[in-house]
């Protein structure tokens, strides 16, 4: 019998018939038979007194239902509980039994490594008890957690600790959250942990106890995280005037977690990956991720908790805004240009790819089948870019004025994206009517520009046309408001003031029509034009740069993002040209411009090491794919390899000199007793070392000096005193298939196989190696003692790396990679379909691939469609891929 699958649509939203104002929860903990007693104060919202109360449920064993203390009639289905003839206000008691130990989906209440843990966003609470499980039902929660004395030393929930007592061998801990919240923000954790504690005083003088709970023996790895919490609390007060609102803030790290973290009110639950760091076991990236993710979840206290979403179609209301806030936090505390470039790479890589694929959707989607498929780079990262554009248009002062009005109007409410935009409009007096298209339209706009220069008039006239490709369900698009930040330079790199009618004008020019004309006066010569400074809008730019203009911007532009993008444009032009050559079976075209640009960066630019490392990176194939409508993977891969070969050969002496200097610096630092630091200076040296070592090793191999290449990498691994340098060597060894990789991998395995989070780096290194034997190596590692297919971190590290990062091996023309991952999807479908839906993402490109690969993926998808019990998460993605 065919399964009936129903899409949910934003425009179908209706206010709930009932709300729950208060709920008293009691958990009698048991690994396989936890009993949950929920006592709720229910209030009718509709004037239709005949409407029944309908509660959501999933995988629950119903034990008892009482209305105002008395047994009542009800109708139970597999996903609902309906009670007819209820009064307008009443007390409802529902007792259920759940099995946390067997909850492999990790939604609701589950067990992670012997500890109880919850994840309720978006619809996990219905796996705990029958409830109106929607974000617009806000209740005050009191939670009692009961277990045998000594079984779980720490029993945590939302709010403030009210009591902790023992009677008849049963310990009861009670928590009370005075702030109304939706059920998705409810949290419970019970287990044994190491505890870290700090005191914090808010700007109004209130005392807050900050606690971090980590696995036993891991306290020393939690100090960065708890200090990051304090930094986030201080920053939010200083930048946004927002202070923490309870007397206790708890953060818990667990290993089994579908996402990175969860902002549950006052009890944030984190994937251990984003909490546990030290110099020996964590990389520079891990350290920076801790700061960013800790900040993100804390900032949700206001943008997500105090003001939450009316429905899940408004997800970007909290996520886009909070990503913008965590980006600003990291930028203020770290290196702003680098943080901005990292954000740009997410947009130009996975987000542009999503916009070009079957899962394209606006940041406020119109329809979805599986809510978990909403959690996308479009909603989060493009959503943050939309907030950033509002900030660009309004400026910091008016933006902050809008934020204050937003909180004043909506504190304690569940609201929409429209409510946020309206607050910005009303506070600033600036209309954002047309700007709302960013919320309702999918796809990446393309801005094509041209310049006409009148030397007699000293006038530069720019014509910009914006177009947006059709996306699923949206064949025609209205013009966006695009803030285009511009700068003009002379041919020798001097800045030209932007003037019109004798007055200086803003660098930010708003494009509001399909066809836009912008004129600047007093331009002394035909200018070199810098477009999209600081990546001022998530758009593609097409502009006919003349010979030498990109070089001028690379060398002279004031804006770091423009300099970075200039180098990327030089690389992209090379890739496009040689991809076409490869398709036509023509010889590769040598590009002196690329070689000389890289030479300039290495010899003359004076850039700091970290920025130099970023600007020298060659984009991966899965990013370069976005340059093409039809994807020829073999040609793109070949042209990228040729570019790496040319740079390695022609600039060998420079790579050798640079690597040997950086390697000597590392050895001198260690010899002098200077410790590893996650500082900009040291991070920059390691980032540049990674780039230099790989080009140097490639050059040695091309010279036939494979042995020296292997020895160089092995020596770097041997002398390293931190995880970043160790992985620089390990990844170089696997990337270049060096003989020394065997010894390095063996040593890494012996050192770290008892630390799963660190050992994930081993999985990633092996799974990303672009060689024919990689898939068999991945299959073999599935039997490794450190691999656990029920743990999302392990799955993402080994199988996700293979499918999403190893473009060459995964897309091997025989289709073996597709078949392998399809087998994995079948296994995960019944245990954790949300993780499965993530690692299948590259297969959604089938309609842009060659006919052979399209046919192979189609066959795999048809196989999936015929398995019994296919999840909505997987079905929706396949269905939309076929319809594109």
N, C-alpha and C positions, 0 to 999 in steps of 0.2 A: 504494500500500500504506500503510495507517495506521501511524503511528509509535506504538510501545508506550511509554508514559510511566509511570514508576514512582515513587511517593512513597517517601520515606525516613521512617522512624518512630523516635522516640526509644526506645520500648520494645523495638525490634528490635536494640538495640546488643549486640554481642558483643565480648569481648576479642579482639585480633588473634591469629592463629595463630603469627605470627612477629614479632619486633622486630628493629630494626637498632640496634646499640649504638654503632657508629662508622661514619662515612662519609668517604671521601677523594674530593673532587671536583676534576677538572681541566677547565678551560674553555679551549679554543683558539678565541679570539674571531674571528668573521667576521660581517659584517652579514647575509649570507644563508645561511651554512652554518657555524654554530658547532658544534664537536664537543665533546660533554660525555662525559667518562669518569668513571664513578661506581664506586668500589671500596668495598663495604659489608661490615661484619661482621654476619652474620645469625645469629639465635639463635631456635630453636623455643621457643614458650611452651606449646603444647598437648602433652598426653601421647599424642595420636594421631599416631604417626610416619608414617602413610600420607598425611597431608594435604599437598597440594602448596603451593609458594610462589606466591602470586598477587600481582603488582605492578600498580599503577595507571599508566596512560599516556594521553596525549592529544596528537594531532598530532605524533607523533615518528617519525623515520626511524631504525629500529634498524640498527646497524652490526655489533654484536658482543655475544655473551653468553659469559661464562666462569665456571665454578664451580671454585673452588680452583685457578685458573690453567689449567683445561682446558676445551675446547669442550664444550658440553652440549646436550641436546635441549630444546626449548622450544616453546610454542604462543603465537603472537602474534595478538591481535585489534586492533580499532581503539582499544580503551581498556584493554587489559590484556596482561600477559606472565605466562604460567604455566609453572613448571618442576616437573616431577614427580620423585619419588624423591630428595629432597634430604636430607642428613644433618641432625642436630640443631643443629650449628654449622658454619658455613662462610664462606668469602669469595666474594662475588659481584661480578663485574666486568660492567658494562653500559655499552656505548658507543652514544651516540645522536647524531643530527645534527638541529639545529633551525634555523629561519629567523626570527631576531628581527626583521628589518626588516619582514616581512609580518605580524607578530603584532598585528593591529589591535584584538584584544580587550584588549590591555594586561594580560594575565594570563600568568604565567611570565616568561621572559626576552624583553624586547622592546627596540626602539630608540626613544628619545625625543629628537628633534632632534639626531640623530647620536651620542647617548650610549646605552650599554647600561644597562638598568635592569630590576629584577624587581618583581613583585607576586605573592605566592604565597598570600595568604589570600583565600578558604579552600582552594581546590584547584588552585592554580597550579603547584605544584612538579611535578605529573605532566606538565606541558607542557615540563619541562626534562629529566627522565629518568624511567625506570620506577622506581617506588618505592611502598612502603606509605604512601600519602599520606593519613595520618590523624593528628589531633592527639595521639593517645595513644601514638604511636611516637616516642620521644625519643632522639636520637642526638647524639654529639659530632661536630662538623664540622671538617674541615681542607679548605681551599679554595685551589687554585692557579689563578691567572688568567694566561693566556699570550697575548701579542700581539706583533706586530712592534715593535721598539724605537721609541719616539716616537709610536706610533699613539694611545695613550690614556695621557696623563700620570698620571692617577689611576685605579687599579684597586683597588677596595675590596670587602671582604666582612666577615662577622661575626667578632668576637673581637679578638684581639691580632695585630699585624703581626709575623710570624715572620722573613720574609726578602724581599729585593727584589734580584734579580740579572739580569744580561744574559749570554746565551751564544749565539753564532752569529746575532746579530741579533734574537733573541727574548728579550723581557723576561718574567720570571716573578715574580709577587708571591704570597706565601703568607700566608694568615691561618689562625689556629687559635682556635676557640671551645671553652674547657674545660667549658662548661656544657651539659648535654644539653638539646636543644630539639626541638620538632616541625618538620617540613619547612616549614610555613607561615611560620616565622620566619627561614628562610634568605633572604639577600639578596646581591646582587652589583650593583655599579655600576662602569662604566668610561667615562671621557671626559675632557674638559678643562674645568677649572673655575677660578674664583677661590677661594682658600682663606682662611678666617678661623680663628684659633687662640686659645684661652684655656687657662689653667691652672686646675685646681680641686683643692683639698685636701679630702678627705673628713673626716668627724668622727673617724675613727680614724687620720688622718694620712697616708693614702695619696695619691699624686699621680695625677691623671687628666688626660690631654691631651684637650681638647674641640675638635673640628674641625667647621666648617660649610663645605660646598661649594656654591657658587652659580654661575650662568651667568657667563661672562666679562663683565667690565665692570659686574657687579652687586654687588660687594663692599660698597659703602656702604649698600646696601639690606638687608644681612644682619646689621647690628650689633644691631638690636633682637632678632632671633631668637637670636643666640648669647648675648646677655645674659639672655634669657628661659630658656635652657637652664641657666645657672648659678643663676638664681633658683629654678628647679624642683628642681635638685639640693639646694640649701640647704633649701628648704621641706620636701622629703620627709624629710630628716634630722631637721628640727626637729619637724614635726607627727607623723610616723609612725615615726621612728627608723630609716629605711631609707637605706642609703648605696649608692652605685654600686659595682659589683663587679669591673670590669675596669680596665685601665690606659689604655684609649682609648674615647672615645665619638664616633661620627661621625654627622653629619646631612647629607643631600644633598637639594637642591631640584631638581625636574624639572617641566617644563611639562605633559607628557602623563601624566596619572595619574587613574585612575577615582575614587579616594577623596580624602579630605583629606590623609591621611598613613598611614604604616604603621610599626608598632613593632618591626620586625625587630631581634633581639638585637644591640645595640651599633652597628647601622647603620640608623638611622631614615631612611626615604625620605619626602619631603614633596612635596605639590603646591606649586609655587612661590607660589601664591596665599597660602599660610599662612607664608611665610618672607620674601618680598621686600617691604619697606615703607620708605617715607620720606615726609616731609611733602608733597612735591610730587605723589607718585604714589599714595599710599595714604590711605584714610579712617581716621577714628577706629575704626570697626568693624574694619577690617583690622588695625590695631595691636592691638586687644584680642583678636582671633582668633588672632594669632600667639602671644600669651602663653598662651591657653587650649589651643590645639592642640599647641604645643611641650610644654606641661606634660602634656597627656593622653598623648602618645606616650612621653615619658620615664617617666611613672609606671607605664606598662605593664611596665617592666623587672622589677618585682616582681609586679604584679597582671596577669599575662598571659604573661610570659616565664619568670620563675623558678617561678611556679605557673601552669599553663596548663589548658586545657579538655580534658576526657576525650573529648568529641565536640562537634560543632557545635551540638547542641541546648542545650549549656551556655554558649553565647556570652555571655549576660548575666553569667556568672560573672566574666569579665574586663572586659567593656565597661560594664555597669552600674556595677560597682564603680569602674572607672577614671574614668567620667564624674563620679561623685560626688566623686572625689578632685580632678579638675581643676576642678570647680565650687567646691570648698572652697579650692583654690589661688587661683583668680581672686578669690574673695570676700575672702580674707585680704589679698591684695595690692591689690585695687581697692576698689570700693564694694559692700559686702555686700548691701544692699537692692536695688540695681539688678541685681546678678548673680542674685539670687533671682527677681526679677520676670522677667528674661529667660528663666530656666529654666521658670518657671510658664507663660509665653506659649507655649513649645514644647509643653508638655503640653496646655494648653487649646486649642491650635490643631491642629497636625498630628497629635499623638498621640491626642487624643480623636477626631479624624476617622478615624484608622486603627482605633481600637477600635470605631467605629460602622460600619466598612466590611467588605467581604468578606475582606480580608487580616488581620482581627483575630486575634491570637494571644497566648498568655501570654508573659511575659518568658522563660520556658523553654518553647519550643514543643514540640508533640507530633509534628508531621509537617511535611514540606516536600518540594517537588519540586526546586526549584533553591536551592542553599545561599545564593547571593547575595541572594535575597529575604529572608533572615533579617536583613540589615543594615538595621534599621528603627528608627524613633523609639521603638517599644515596647521593643525589646531594649536600646537604649542609654539613652534618656531616662527612660522609665518604669522601666527597670531601676535607674537611679540614684535615682529616687524611692523604690523599694523598699529600697534600701540606706539612704537617708536616714531612712525610717521605723524601720528597725532601730536606727539611731543615735539617733533620738528616743526610742524605747522604752528603750534601754539607758543612754543618756547617753555623753558623750565618754570617760570613764575606762573603763567596761566595754566600750565599742566598741573602744577601742585594745587592751585586754586580749584581746579576741576576735581582733583582727587579728594580734597576736603569736602566739597559739596557732595560728591558721590557717597562718602561715608556718612555725612550728616543726614542725607535723605534715606539711605538704605541699610544702615546698621541694623543687624538682626533680621534681615529680610532675604528672600530668595528672588533674584531679579534677572534681567535679561541684558544682552549686549547693548540693546537700544537704550536701556537705562544709563549705562556707562557713558555712551556717546552723548546722550542728552545732557548729562551733568557737565561734560566737557564744553558743550555748546553754551549752556546757560552761564557757566562760570567765566567763559572767555568772551562771549558775545560774537564768536566766529561760527558761521554756519558750516555744519559738516553733513549737510543733506546728501550731496553727491558722493562724499567720502564714504558713505555707508555701503557703496557698491563693493568695497573691500570685504564686507561681511557677508554679502549675498552672492558674489560671483567667484567661481573657481578659475583656476588657470593662471599662468604666468604672462603678464602683459609684455609685449615687445615694443620698445621705443626705438624707432629708426630716425636718425637725425642727419641733417646736412647743413653745410655752412656756405653762405654767400657773402663774400667780403668786398666792400666798395672802398678802394684805396683813396679816392678823392674825398668821399664823405667821412672817411675814417669810421666806417660803420660795419658791424658784423651782424648779419641776419641769419638766425637759426630757424630751421623748419623741423619740427618734431611730429611724427605720426605715431599714434599708439594703436596697436591691434592686440587682441587676445584670442588665441586659438579656441575652437569649440571644445567643450569638455562634456562628459556624460550628463545628459539632461539639460545642457545649456549651449545650444548651437550658436546663439548670438549674444554678444556682450555689449553693455553700455560702457561709455568711457569712464575710466577711473580718474580720481584725483591723484596725481603722481607728483610728489615733491622732488624735484630734480635739482640737486645741489651741483652748481657749476663753478668752474674757475677758468680763467683765461691766462695764457702765458705767451711771452714772446718766444721766438725761435731759440734764443739763448737762455730761456728758463726764468725770465723775470715775470713777476705777477702783474697782470693788467687789472686795474680797478674796474669793477662793473658799474657802468653809468648809463643813465637814460634821462634825456631832457636836462642834462647838466647836473643831475644829482646821482649820488651813489645809491645802488639798489642792492637788495638782498642776494646772496649767493643761491638761495633756495627759490627756484622758479616753479610755479605750480602749473602742471599740464592738466587741463580739464576737458579738452576736446580731442576728437580723433585727429584733428589737424591743428597744430599750434605753431605760431610764429613769435619768436622772441628776438628783440633788437637791442643791441648795445652800442652806445656812442663812444666817441673818443678812444677808439681802438687804434693804436699807432701802426700796426701791421697785421697781416693775416695771422690770427691767433692759433696757438695750439690749445685744444680744448680738453679740459678735464671734466668728465661727466660722472654723475652719481658719486660725488664725494661722500665718504663714510658710508657708502652703499645706502643712500637716502631713501630708496624704495626697492622692494623685492621684484625687480623687473630685469629683463634682458635688454641690453643696449646694442644696437647696430649702428655703427658710425664709421664712415670711410676715412680712417686715419691715413694721412699721406706718409710717404717715406720719411722715416726719422722722427715722426711725432710721438710714437709710443716710447721711443728711446728718451726723448726729451722729458716726457712725463715720468718715466722710470727714474730719471736722474734728478729731476728738479721739482716735482710736485710737492706741495706742502702737506697734502693729506696722505697718510700712510696707506690707506685703503686704495687710493688711486695708484700709488706706486706699485703696490702688490698686484692690483688688477691689470696694470699695464704689462707686467711680466707674464701674467696668466694669458692675456690676449696674444702676446707674442708666441707663447707656447701653443695656444689653441689654434692659431693660424697655421703653424707648422703641422699640427696633428691633422687638421682638416685637409690640408693640401696632400699630405702623404697617405692619408686614408684613401683618398680618391685615387692616388697613384697605385696603391696596393690593389684596389678594386679593379683597376684597368691593367694590372700586371705590368706597370711601368716602373722604372727604377725610382728609388726614393730621391726626393729633391733635397739637396743640402741647403740649410738655412744659416747663412753667416750671421744673420741678425740674432738668432737664438744664442749661438755660440758667443758672439761678442757681448751680448747682454749679460750672460752668465759670467763671462770674463770680467766685465765691469763690476758686477756685484762682488766678485771675489777679490778684485785687486784695488778698486778705486772708490767704491761707494761709501766707505766709512760707516756702514750700517752696523748697529749692534748685532751681536751673534744671534740673538733669538729672532729678530726680524729677518736677518739674512737667511736663517734656516727656513723660515716660512716661505720667503719669496723664491727660494731655490727648489722647492718641492715640485715634483712633476705630478699633476693630478692623477689619481688612479683611474683605471678603465671605466669603473662604474660612474665616475663623475664626467669623464670625457664623452660618455654615451649621450649626455644631454645636449651635445653639440649637433646631434643628428636626429632627423625625424625617423628615418629607417636606420636601424642599427646593424652594421656589419662588424660583429665582434672580432672576427679574425683580422680584418683590416685595421681596426682601431688598435688592437693589441700589437700588431706588427709595427705600426707607425710609432706607437709609444716606445716599444723596445728599441727601435732604430734611433729615436731621440736620445734615449739613455746611452746607447752605444756611442753615438757621436760625441756627446758631452764627456763621457768617460775617456774616450780616446784623445780627443783634441785638447782637453784641459787636464790631462793626466798629471802633469807636473804640479799644477795648482792644487788639485785634490790631494796629492801626496804631501805637499808642503803643509797644507791646512790640517790634514789629519794628524801628521806627525807632531805638529805644534800642539794641537788639542790633546793628543795622547800624552805628550810630555807634560802639559799643564795638569792633567789628571794625576800623573805619577808624582809630580812635585807637590800637589795639594795633599796627597796621601802621605808622602814622605815628611812633609812639614807638620803633620798632625792636624791639619785643618779638616774639620768634620764636614760631612755631607750637609748641605742646606738646600731647602726648596726656595732659593732666592732667584730673582730674575737673572742675576749674573751667572750663577751656576746652571740654572735651567737652560739659559741661552747657549752655554758651552756644550751641554749635553745634546741639545737639539741640533746644533751645528755638527757635532761629532757624528750623529746618526747619518746626516746627509753626506758628509765628507767620506766617512768610512765606506758607505755603500758604493759611491762613485769610484773611490780608490780601489776597492776590491774588484769591482766590475772591470776597471782598467787593467788590473793585474791579470785577471782571467783572460781578457782579450789579448794580452801580451804572451799568453801561455805560461804565466807564473802562478798556476793554481796552488802549488805548495806554499808559496809565500803568502798568497791570499788567505789560505787556511791558517797558517801560523800567525798572521797579523790578527785575525779575528779571535783565535784561541788565546793569544796573549792579552787582548783587550778584556776578554771574559775573565781571565785569571787575575788581572790586577784590579778589577773594578771593586769598589767598596759600597756599592749601592745597587738597588734593583734596576734603576734606569739604565746604567751602563752595562749591567749584566744582560739585559734584554736587547740592548743595542747590538751586542755581540751575538747572542743567541739567534735573534731574528735575521741578522746578516748571514749567519751560517746556514740557516734553512732557506732563506731567499735565494742564495747563490749556490745552494746544493754542494757546499764545501765538504770535503772529507772530514774536517774537524768537527762537523756538526754532531757526529755520533758521540764523541767524548763530551762535548758541551751539553748535549741533551741528557746524557747519562748522569753527569754531575748535577745538573739542575734537578733531575728527577730524584736523585738520592737526597738532596738537600731539602726539597720542598714538597714531596709527595704527602706529607702529613699536614700540609696547609692548603686546603682546597682552593681558596681564593688566589693564592700565589700560583698554584699549579695550573690554574686556568691559563696563565701565560704560556705554559708548555703546549696546551691544547691549541691555543691561537697560533703559535709559531708553526706547529706542524700542519695545521689545517689551512694556513695561508700560503704554503709553499707552492709555487706555480709549476709543479712537475707531475708527470703522468702517474707516479706511484702514490701521490698524495691521498687520493680517495681510499685506497687500500689501507694506508696508514691511519686514516681517520676511522675506518671501520674497526681496525685493530684496537685503537685507543678506546673504543666504546666498551671494551672488556677490561680496561685499566681499573685498578682499585679506586682511583680517584674520580672516575666518571660515574654519574648517577643521572639516569634519564629523567628522574622525577624532580631533579633540581634545575630550575630555570637558568641559573648561572652557568652550570656545566653544559647545558644544551646550547646556550648562546655562545659559549667560548669555543666549543668544538664544532658543533653542527652549524650554528649560525655563522661562524667565521667562514666555514667552507662554502655555504650557499650564498652569503651576502658580500663577502670580501674577496674570495678567490674566484674572480670572474672567469679566468681562463680555464681552470679545472672543472668548475661546476658546470660550465657551458660547453664542455668537450663534445665534439660533434657526434659522437656515438650515442649521446643521451644517457650515459651511465650515471652522470651526476644527478640528472633529473629523476631517474628511477630510484636511486639511492635515497634522495631526500623524500620522495613520495612514500617509500617504506617507513621512513621516520614519521612523516605526517600521519600515516595510518596508526602508528603506535601512540603518538601524542594525542590524536583525536579523542581517544577515550579517557585520557588522563589529564592533559592540560592543553586544550585546543587553542587557548590564547597565545601560548608560546609557539605552537605550530603555525598559527596564522602569521606570525612575524617572520619566521625563517623561510617561508615560502614566497616572500615578497618579490625576489628577483624573477620568479617564473611568471609574474603578472605582465611582464614586458613581451609576452609571446607574439602579439600582433605587430610589434616593431622589429622582430627578428627575422632572419631568413626563413624560407619555407621549410627547410629541413628541421631546424630547431623548433619552429612553431608547431610542426606536426608532432614532434616528440613530446613537447609539453602538453599539447592537446590530448594526446593519448594518456598521459599521466593524470591530467585533470578528469578525463572521462572515467578513469579507474576510480579516482577518489569519489566522484559523484555516485558511484554505484555501491559504495560500502555502506553497511547498515549503521545508522546513527551518526551520519556526518554532521558535525557541529555547524551552527550558523556562522561561526567565525570563519571557517574554511569555505563553506558553501558560498557565502556572500562574495568573497574575493574571486572565486572561480567564476561565479555567475557574472560579475561585473567585467572580468577579463574577457569572457566570451562575447559580451555585448559591446565592447569598445569598437 
